[in-house]
Amino acid sequence: MTIATLPIEDAPRFQKDTRGFATRAVQAGAPHDPVTGAVIAPISLSTTYAQTSLGNPVGLYEYTRSSNPNRDHFEHAVAALENANYALAFSSGSATTATILQSLPTGSHVISISDVYGGTHRYFTKVAAAHGIRVTFTGAIEVDARAMIEENTKLIWIETPSNPTLSLVDIQAVADVAHEHGIMVVVDNTFLSPYIQNPLDHGADIVIHSVTKYINGHSDVLMGVAAYNSSELNDTLTFLQNAIGAVPSPFDCWLAHRGLKTLHLRVKAANENAMAIAQFLEVSPHVLAVNYPGLSSHPQRKVAIKQHRKAMGGGMISFRIRGGLKAAERFCKETKIFTLAESLGGVESLCEVPASMTHAGIPVAAREKSGVFDDLIRLSVGIEDADDLVDDISGAITRVVDSLV
Ligand SMILES: C=C(NCc1c(COP(=O)(O)O)cnc(C)c1O)C(=O)O
C-alpha cells in the first residue's frame, strides 16, 4: 500500500491494504526515507516548506497545518487498520467530534445514543446546540432510530461499546435504516480500537477514535482521528481540518504512529486481563452488576459475537459496587495498581468514578437513565500481570467492605 504521490482525479488517497492486521500495524504508513534510507521516518517539525516559485513547493508540502509528512504517515496507518480509503488526524478526539459536527449545515438534526463520553455530551448540548445543530438522544437506537428521523436529520452518532456502561449497538442494523434516508452513521470506536472492531465494515460511514487512548496507548499523546471511504466527505473534512486548524503536532503524530505498531499486542493483553477481572467481579457478593461485552451475560453479547474480532470484550469494564458513591470513592483510594485517573486505553491500569469525574457534567437524571450511577466504577485494564490486577481489585473490595462495617 503506498501514499498516492500526486493527486490523481479519482484514486482514493490510500489503497486498501489486505495484509494481516499485525503486518499493517507495523508496516503501513512507514516508508523508508527516500534520501537517507531511514527505516523510521524523521520528525518533520518545520511549519513551512520552501517554494521554488510562487505556489510551487520544493516537495509535497507547503505549511504544516495543511499537511505534514508525519501526519500523512499516521493517517495512512490508521486508514490501513480501519480498512478505509481516507483518514484525517486532529488535535484530540473532541476536536475530531467538533470538526465532524461543524461539517453539518445550521439547522441540522443529529440522533445520538444517550450513553456517550461526557465531553461528547457536553459538545452536543452546549456547543453544537449554540451553532444551530440539534442533537436528540436515545437509549435504544436500534429500536428508536427510524421514528426519530426528521427531514433535517443528517447524522446518527454511536459509541459501541459506549462510555462508560459498555452498551453495544448493531452498527449494520442502524446503518441500514440511516441509509434509507441518506443519513450518515458515525461510530466512535475508541473503546475497542481497530484491532477488535472495524465499523466501516458494518455499514458505518465514518469511524473516529480518541487516539489519546488505545491507538497511541501510552497516555502521552492527545489526538483524534477520523477514517472513512467517501471522497466527497474527504473534500469536506480536509477543508475543515485546514480551515479550523485543530491538527496534531508532527511529534505527536510520530509518537502515535509508534504506539499504533503494537496495538494488536497491547489490546490482546488488556482483553485477557479484563476477562479475568470481569469473571472475578461477576461472582463477587459486593458487586451489583458488571458491564463487560466479553461475558456471556452481557445483554448484547450477540452483537459482540457479530462485530468484534473473536467476540473479544476489549480492555474496558464498568461495575456497580455495593455501598453507593462512598464505596466507589473508597475503592479508588484502596487500589494499589489501578491508578485513580481519567482517560483509558494505556498500558497502565486506571480506575475512575464517571458520575463524579468524566460524566459529572451530564445532568443526574440523564446519566442515571443511561446507567451511570454514583456507585459505577470504570476500569481501564492495562497490560500488567493478570494475577496482580485481580488481586488488586479483590484486595480493594475487601478493604472497602471492612471500612463500611
Ligand atoms: C478522557 C476520556 N474520554 C475521551 C473520549 C473522547 C475525547 O477524546 P480526547 O482525546 O480526550 O479529546 C472521545 N470519545 C470517547 C469514547 C472518549 O472516551 C475518558 O473517558 O476518560
The ligand as a MOL file (V3000), in Angstrom:
LIG
                    3D

  0  0  0     0  0            999 V3000
M  V30 BEGIN CTAB
M  V30 COUNTS 21 21 0 0 0
M  V30 BEGIN ATOM
M  V30 1 C -10.9700 11.1920 28.5120 0
M  V30 2 C -11.9280 10.2820 28.3210 0
M  V30 3 N -12.5430 10.0810 27.1560 0
M  V30 4 C -12.2310 10.7550 25.9510 0
M  V30 5 C -13.0820 10.3440 24.7840 0
M  V30 6 C -13.2140 11.2070 23.6760 0
M  V30 7 C -12.4800 12.5500 23.6230 0
M  V30 8 O -11.1230 12.2980 23.3320 0
M  V30 9 P -9.9920 13.3490 23.7730 0
M  V30 10 O -8.7670 12.8510 23.0100 0
M  V30 11 O -9.8390 13.2190 25.2730 0
M  V30 12 O -10.4510 14.7330 23.3270 0
M  V30 13 C -13.9860 10.8090 22.5970 0
M  V30 14 N -14.6540 9.6200 22.5900 0
M  V30 15 C -14.5620 8.7850 23.6590 0
M  V30 16 C -15.3130 7.4860 23.6230 0
M  V30 17 C -13.7720 9.1150 24.7760 0
M  V30 18 O -13.7010 8.2620 25.8270 0
M  V30 19 C -12.4030 9.3970 29.4160 0
M  V30 20 O -13.4750 8.7850 29.2230 0
M  V30 21 O -11.7060 9.2900 30.4620 0
M  V30 END ATOM
M  V30 BEGIN BOND
M  V30 1 2 1 2
M  V30 2 1 2 3
M  V30 3 1 2 19
M  V30 4 1 3 4
M  V30 5 1 4 5
M  V30 6 1 5 6
M  V30 7 2 5 17
M  V30 8 1 6 7
M  V30 9 2 6 13
M  V30 10 1 7 8
M  V30 11 1 8 9
M  V30 12 2 9 10
M  V30 13 1 9 11
M  V30 14 1 9 12
M  V30 15 1 13 14
M  V30 16 2 14 15
M  V30 17 1 15 16
M  V30 18 1 15 17
M  V30 19 1 17 18
M  V30 20 2 19 20
M  V30 21 1 19 21
M  V30 END BOND
M  V30 END CTAB
M  END
